[in-house]
Amino acid sequence: MATENPEKMTSDTIRIANEELEYEVVIIDAGFTSWYNAYAKPRGYYSQSYLESRNRIWVTEWNARSRNPQYSDLYQLPIDYQFDINYGYEVNYMLYYYLVYFQLTNKQQLGGFTARI
């Protein structure tokens, strides 16, 4: 069942930034915006520590696959996500939802548990 998300996005290019850390993530994926608007839970639903724990596991596996030529069409670039940096809630929230979207739409599993909405 879809969850109504009052914070709708309208662009297919998503910029996620933490200006204090000079960190930026840009997502260019035509399907992500409509998926996010239909399924993402509101900000604050998950704690930052929950998002970080999932992102660490998923990014580690993403990066391992990005170095493997067998996965080169899906995992073209590694994600520079350093575990000792506090990226803040917004970066972790949007990265989490992109990784959930990616796994569900590409029938992938990054890590020891299945992504779900």
Contacts in CASP RR format, 6 or more apart in sequence:
PFRMAT RR
TARGET T0000
AUTHOR 0000-0000-0000
METHOD contacts of the structure
MODEL  1
MATENPEKMTSDTIRIANEELEYEVVIIDAGFTSWYNAYAKPRGYYSQSY
LESRNRIWVTEWNARSRNPQYSDLYQLPIDYQFDINYGYEVNYMLYYYLV
YFQLTNKQQLGGFTARI
2 38 0 8 1.000
2 39 0 8 1.000
3 39 0 8 1.000
3 40 0 8 1.000
3 41 0 8 1.000
3 42 0 8 1.000
3 117 0 8 1.000
5 36 0 8 1.000
5 37 0 8 1.000
5 38 0 8 1.000
5 39 0 8 1.000
5 40 0 8 1.000
5 41 0 8 1.000
5 42 0 8 1.000
6 42 0 8 1.000
7 42 0 8 1.000
7 43 0 8 1.000
8 37 0 8 1.000
9 33 0 8 1.000
9 36 0 8 1.000
9 37 0 8 1.000
10 33 0 8 1.000
11 33 0 8 1.000
12 28 0 8 1.000
12 29 0 8 1.000
12 30 0 8 1.000
12 31 0 8 1.000
12 32 0 8 1.000
12 33 0 8 1.000
13 26 0 8 1.000
13 27 0 8 1.000
13 28 0 8 1.000
14 26 0 8 1.000
14 27 0 8 1.000
14 28 0 8 1.000
14 32 0 8 1.000
14 33 0 8 1.000
14 94 0 8 1.000
14 98 0 8 1.000
15 24 0 8 1.000
15 25 0 8 1.000
15 26 0 8 1.000
16 24 0 8 1.000
16 25 0 8 1.000
16 26 0 8 1.000
16 27 0 8 1.000
16 90 0 8 1.000
16 91 0 8 1.000
16 94 0 8 1.000
16 95 0 8 1.000
17 23 0 8 1.000
17 24 0 8 1.000
17 25 0 8 1.000
17 90 0 8 1.000
17 91 0 8 1.000
18 24 0 8 1.000
18 87 0 8 1.000
18 88 0 8 1.000
18 90 0 8 1.000
18 91 0 8 1.000
21 85 0 8 1.000
21 86 0 8 1.000
21 87 0 8 1.000
23 85 0 8 1.000
23 87 0 8 1.000
23 91 0 8 1.000
25 91 0 8 1.000
25 94 0 8 1.000
25 95 0 8 1.000
27 94 0 8 1.000
27 98 0 8 1.000
29 98 0 8 1.000
29 101 0 8 1.000
31 101 0 8 1.000
31 105 0 8 1.000
32 98 0 8 1.000
32 101 0 8 1.000
35 101 0 8 1.000
35 105 0 8 1.000
36 97 0 8 1.000
36 101 0 8 1.000
39 101 0 8 1.000
39 117 0 8 1.000
40 97 0 8 1.000
40 117 0 8 1.000
41 117 0 8 1.000
43 89 0 8 1.000
43 90 0 8 1.000
43 93 0 8 1.000
44 89 0 8 1.000
44 93 0 8 1.000
46 93 0 8 1.000
46 96 0 8 1.000
48 88 0 8 1.000
48 89 0 8 1.000
48 92 0 8 1.000
51 89 0 8 1.000
51 92 0 8 1.000
51 93 0 8 1.000
51 95 0 8 1.000
51 96 0 8 1.000
52 92 0 8 1.000
54 96 0 8 1.000
54 99 0 8 1.000
55 81 0 8 1.000
55 92 0 8 1.000
55 95 0 8 1.000
55 96 0 8 1.000
55 99 0 8 1.000
56 81 0 8 1.000
56 83 0 8 1.000
57 110 0 8 1.000
57 111 0 8 1.000
57 112 0 8 1.000
57 113 0 8 1.000
58 99 0 8 1.000
58 103 0 8 1.000
58 110 0 8 1.000
58 111 0 8 1.000
58 115 0 8 1.000
59 79 0 8 1.000
59 81 0 8 1.000
59 95 0 8 1.000
59 99 0 8 1.000
60 111 0 8 1.000
61 110 0 8 1.000
61 111 0 8 1.000
62 75 0 8 1.000
62 78 0 8 1.000
62 79 0 8 1.000
62 99 0 8 1.000
62 110 0 8 1.000
63 78 0 8 1.000
63 79 0 8 1.000
65 71 0 8 1.000
65 74 0 8 1.000
65 75 0 8 1.000
65 110 0 8 1.000
66 75 0 8 1.000
66 76 0 8 1.000
66 77 0 8 1.000
66 78 0 8 1.000
66 79 0 8 1.000
67 78 0 8 1.000
68 75 0 8 1.000
74 106 0 8 1.000
74 108 0 8 1.000
79 95 0 8 1.000
81 87 0 8 1.000
81 95 0 8 1.000
87 95 0 8 1.000
99 110 0 8 1.000
99 115 0 8 1.000
100 115 0 8 1.000
100 116 0 8 1.000
100 117 0 8 1.000
102 108 0 8 1.000
103 109 0 8 1.000
103 110 0 8 1.000
103 114 0 8 1.000
103 115 0 8 1.000
104 115 0 8 1.000
104 116 0 8 1.000
104 117 0 8 1.000
109 115 0 8 1.000
END
